[in-house]
Amino acid sequence: MATTDQLKGKVAIVSGAAQGLGEAFAQALSAAGANVLAFDVQDKMVEVGAAIQQSTGNSVYAMVADVSSRADVERVAQAAQDQFGGLDVLVNNAGTWRRTPVDSSWEQALADWDFIMDTNLKGVLMLSRVCVPLLQARGGGDIVNISTYYVLPAKSPGTNQPDTDLYNASKWALNAFTDDWSKALAKHNIRINGLCMGATDTPMLRGLFPSGELPPDMAAEVMQPEQIAQQMLDLLADGRSGENIGAWVGEPVQIPAPAAAHRKVTG
Ligand SMILES: NC(=O)c1ccc[n+]([C@@H]2O[C@H](COP(=O)([O-])OP(=O)(O)OC[C@H]3O[C@@H](n4cnc5c(N)ncnc54)[C@H](O)[C@@H]3O)[C@@H](O)[C@H]2O)c1
């Protein structure tokens, strides 16, 4: 896609769209003229979808669905076909986390592994698998994987919250999907990129604090979901593939110059 104008009349799916970044992605895509299928495991998705449609005047189809369920992601893809006639953009946003101290019980560690990986990784795999044929049928399209700044090469001296190694591992693995799929699906004109943001003001970030509110100094400097949503629109307009795009608190949120092309290396 050359400009965000070209989102007019396109179809986008956003997972985990009932709040936070997902809601902002759905809102931005809808405002840019796309028909949006927004789904979330939370029931409030229905009201949030109606509010987005009301504010933009473009069609939003809201569904309650769990990305970690194969039956549910099949339902979502079918709905994109039935409601809007296909798919052009998939935003793999739904994500979750838990604190898992390294000395936690086996029971906790394995339960947290399943809980996190089933959504952050298996969910992305399954939703993408059902969506790729729809993108192929259109002659191409975009997949945007929502990762985290922490898994980019160390530019920032920051760190994610303590005891979030399972969450971090899920996002490192997501980067592998981004990289491998960008190579494998290039022949179908399907672009895959990752957005890797730092602290952004959402219910997930607020949930890190017992009060449910950000400390005032943090609230003053964290990024807003709308900034990341604009970055996503700029990424779609840019047309590159196979990159992780970072966003850091205190720095301009933008699309950097393209990275060097993949080199053919065997090893
Ligand atoms: N907020 C940040 O600072 C930040 C930073 C880096 C990365 N991220 C990533 O951005 C994405 C969105 O995060 P957020 O901060 O908006 O979080 P959030 O918790 O506020 O929103 C996530 C949404 O995903 C939904 N969801 C969770 N599991 C689901 C499932 N199995 N099926 C369908 N929906 C499901 C939740 O119900 C929720 O509405 C996540 O992938 C997260 O890891 C967030």
The ligand as a MOL file (V3000), in Angstrom:
LIG
                    3D

  0  0  0     0  0            999 V3000
M  V30 BEGIN CTAB
M  V30 COUNTS 44 48 0 0 0
M  V30 BEGIN ATOM
M  V30 1 N 0.8990 -1.4530 26.8140 0
M  V30 2 C 2.1960 -1.6120 26.6580 0
M  V30 3 O 3.0040 -0.8920 27.2600 0
M  V30 4 C 2.7190 -2.6660 25.7170 0
M  V30 5 C 4.0940 -2.6570 25.4340 0
M  V30 6 C 4.6000 -3.6030 24.5570 0
M  V30 7 C 3.7550 -4.5200 23.9600 0
M  V30 8 N 2.4250 -4.5150 24.2500 0 CHG=1
M  V30 9 C 1.5900 -5.5040 23.5540 0
M  V30 10 O 0.4930 -4.8440 22.9420 0
M  V30 11 C -0.6220 -5.7480 22.8360 0
M  V30 12 C -1.8440 -5.0730 23.4300 0
M  V30 13 O -1.5490 -4.7750 24.7750 0
M  V30 14 P -2.3590 -3.7430 25.6830 0
M  V30 15 O -1.3610 -3.0270 26.4840 0
M  V30 16 O -3.3490 -3.0080 24.8760 0 CHG=-1
M  V30 17 O -3.0640 -4.8170 26.6450 0
M  V30 18 P -4.5150 -4.9010 27.2830 0
M  V30 19 O -4.4520 -6.0140 28.2780 0
M  V30 20 O -4.9270 -3.5620 27.7750 0
M  V30 21 O -5.4160 -5.3330 26.0470 0
M  V30 22 C -5.2640 -6.6110 25.4630 0
M  V30 23 C -6.5890 -7.1000 24.9520 0
M  V30 24 O -6.3970 -8.4300 24.4320 0
M  V30 25 C -7.4830 -9.2190 24.8680 0
M  V30 26 N -7.1070 -10.6280 24.9020 0
M  V30 27 C -6.2640 -11.2360 25.7610 0
M  V30 28 N -6.2290 -12.5540 25.5230 0
M  V30 29 C -7.0510 -12.7830 24.4800 0
M  V30 30 C -7.4450 -13.9490 23.7820 0
M  V30 31 N -6.9880 -15.1650 24.1210 0
M  V30 32 N -8.3100 -13.8300 22.7480 0
M  V30 33 C -8.8060 -12.6100 22.4010 0
M  V30 34 N -8.4940 -11.4720 23.0590 0
M  V30 35 C -7.6280 -11.5590 24.0800 0
M  V30 36 C -7.8260 -8.6970 26.2470 0
M  V30 37 O -9.1340 -9.0670 26.6780 0
M  V30 38 C -7.6490 -7.2000 26.0530 0
M  V30 39 O -8.8450 -6.5760 25.6500 0
M  V30 40 C -0.1900 -7.0240 23.5580 0
M  V30 41 O 0.2480 -7.9860 22.6220 0
M  V30 42 C 0.9420 -6.5560 24.4420 0
M  V30 43 O 1.8350 -7.6060 24.7500 0
M  V30 44 C 1.8910 -3.6020 25.1080 0
M  V30 END ATOM
M  V30 BEGIN BOND
M  V30 1 1 1 2
M  V30 2 2 2 3
M  V30 3 1 2 4
M  V30 4 1 4 5
M  V30 5 2 4 44
M  V30 6 2 5 6
M  V30 7 1 6 7
M  V30 8 2 7 8
M  V30 9 1 8 9
M  V30 10 1 8 44
M  V30 11 1 9 10
M  V30 12 1 9 42
M  V30 13 1 10 11
M  V30 14 1 11 12
M  V30 15 1 11 40
M  V30 16 1 12 13
M  V30 17 1 13 14
M  V30 18 2 14 15
M  V30 19 1 14 16
M  V30 20 1 14 17
M  V30 21 1 17 18
M  V30 22 2 18 19
M  V30 23 1 18 20
M  V30 24 1 18 21
M  V30 25 1 21 22
M  V30 26 1 22 23
M  V30 27 1 23 24
M  V30 28 1 23 38
M  V30 29 1 24 25
M  V30 30 1 25 26
M  V30 31 1 25 36
M  V30 32 1 26 27
M  V30 33 1 26 35
M  V30 34 2 27 28
M  V30 35 1 28 29
M  V30 36 1 29 30
M  V30 37 2 29 35
M  V30 38 1 30 31
M  V30 39 2 30 32
M  V30 40 1 32 33
M  V30 41 2 33 34
M  V30 42 1 34 35
M  V30 43 1 36 37
M  V30 44 1 36 38
M  V30 45 1 38 39
M  V30 46 1 40 41
M  V30 47 1 40 42
M  V30 48 1 42 43
M  V30 END BOND
M  V30 END CTAB
M  END
